Amino acid sequence: MSPGTHRGNEGVESILPLELVDLTYIRAGLRLVDRISVRLEGKGRTLILGPNGAGKSLLLRLMHGLLSPTSGTVHWRGQAVSRVAERQAMVFERSVLLRRSVRANVDYALSVRRISRACRRGRIDQVLERTGLLGLADRPARLLSAGEQQCLCLARAWSLEPEVLLLDEPTAALDPAATRSIEQVIDDMASVGTKIIMTTHDLAQARRMGDEVLFLHRGALVERTPATQFFDEPESSEARAFLNGERLP
């Protein structure tokens, strides 16, 4: 299957819905994620917003299985995170790239997943073309620009054909042109059926990209609404203050 197709097209059962039940994470006595319960289904793009310290990145890491909750559960279609690890992927604000070529970085990710060498070449070329990196395939990854490196991180994730992609501030510190390139790749992934769950501090980006918004404050889920409604008529006083640039208590 190529990066332009979706797992569901081959009859593989979806790992969605993702259901969080009373999810709590406590560190050093501080309740950083506070009894979050939410059910995420289907396709589309879920944007997680909130002020600094709201628990956005921690929530993604709990979903992905990088952290274990203090209490509560994370279930993908009723299964534990460990059972669906190969069906979802995560890209960080600053992901680690190997000291190898662009192509070799993607090839390594596929080899770890035990994709046969015969299948890897074609898949690598397809995903590099879709992300605009095919002409840079033999360049050392660490010599790429910041935007190109982030595109490579997305290409590496896309090559694994995840049903769900978790993104933690994927365009932080990038210039507008690089940001738009990253957004286009994310749009392309969403268009072939990949569920996107993403944090961002860029409200303009959230307006452009979001289908729905989860708004967090002090580790709690304060509001869940369609993106257009969130920006036009937020339900909570906390969200209204946040959108107005006010400091939240």
FENLINVEN-V56914 format. One record per residue. RES is the residue in one letter. SS is DSSP state (h for helix, s for strand, l for the rest). BURIAL is I if it has 9 or more other ideal C-beta (glycine too) atoms within 8 Angstrom, else O. Layout:
# FENLINVEN-V56914
res={RES | RES}
ss={SS | SS}
burial={BURIAL | BURIAL}
This chain:
# FENLINVEN-V56914
res={M | S | P | G | T | H | R | G | N | E | G | V | E | S | I | L | P | L | E | L | V | D | L | T | Y | I | R | A | G | L | R | L | V | D | R | I | S | V | R | L | E | G | K | G | R | T | L | I | L | G | P | N | G | A | G | K | S | L | L | L | R | L | M | H | G | L | L | S | P | T | S | G | T | V | H | W | R | G | Q | A | V | S | R | V | A | E | R | Q | A | M | V | F | E | R | S | V | L | L | R | R | S | V | R | A | N | V | D | Y | A | L | S | V | R | R | I | S | R | A | C | R | R | G | R | I | D | Q | V | L | E | R | T | G | L | L | G | L | A | D | R | P | A | R | L | L | S | A | G | E | Q | Q | C | L | C | L | A | R | A | W | S | L | E | P | E | V | L | L | L | D | E | P | T | A | A | L | D | P | A | A | T | R | S | I | E | Q | V | I | D | D | M | A | S | V | G | T | K | I | I | M | T | T | H | D | L | A | Q | A | R | R | M | G | D | E | V | L | F | L | H | R | G | A | L | V | E | R | T | P | A | T | Q | F | F | D | E | P | E | S | S | E | A | R | A | F | L | N | G | E | R | L | P}
ss={l | l | l | l | l | l | h | h | h | h | l | l | l | l | l | l | l | s | s | s | s | s | s | s | s | s | s | l | l | s | s | s | s | s | s | s | s | s | s | s | l | l | l | l | s | s | s | s | s | l | l | l | l | l | l | h | h | h | h | h | h | h | h | h | l | l | l | l | l | l | s | s | s | s | s | s | l | l | s | s | h | h | h | h | h | h | h | s | s | s | s | l | l | l | l | l | l | l | l | l | s | h | h | h | h | h | h | h | h | h | h | h | l | l | l | l | h | h | h | h | h | h | h | h | h | h | h | h | h | h | l | l | l | h | h | h | l | l | l | s | h | h | h | l | l | h | h | h | h | h | h | h | h | h | h | h | h | h | h | l | l | l | l | s | s | s | s | s | l | l | l | l | l | l | l | h | h | h | h | h | h | h | h | h | h | h | h | h | h | h | h | l | l | l | s | s | s | s | s | l | l | l | h | h | h | h | h | h | h | l | l | s | s | s | s | s | s | l | l | s | s | s | s | s | s | s | h | h | h | h | h | h | l | l | l | l | h | h | h | h | h | h | h | l | l | l | l | l | l}
burial={O | O | I | O | O | O | I | I | O | O | O | O | O | O | I | I | I | I | I | I | O | I | I | I | I | O | O | O | O | O | O | I | I | I | O | I | I | I | O | I | O | O | O | I | I | I | I | I | I | I | O | O | O | I | I | I | I | I | I | I | I | I | I | I | I | O | O | O | I | O | O | I | I | I | I | I | I | O | O | O | I | O | O | I | O | O | I | I | I | I | I | O | O | O | I | O | I | O | O | O | I | I | I | I | I | I | I | I | I | I | I | O | O | O | O | O | O | O | I | I | O | O | I | I | I | I | I | I | I | I | I | O | I | O | O | I | I | O | I | I | I | O | O | I | O | I | I | I | I | I | I | I | I | I | I | I | I | I | I | I | O | I | I | I | I | I | I | I | I | I | I | O | O | I | O | O | O | I | I | O | I | I | I | O | I | I | I | I | I | I | O | I | I | I | I | I | I | I | I | I | O | O | I | O | I | I | I | O | I | I | O | I | I | I | I | I | I | O | I | I | I | I | I | O | I | O | I | O | I | I | I | O | O | I | O | I | O | I | I | I | I | I | I | O | O | O | O | O | O}
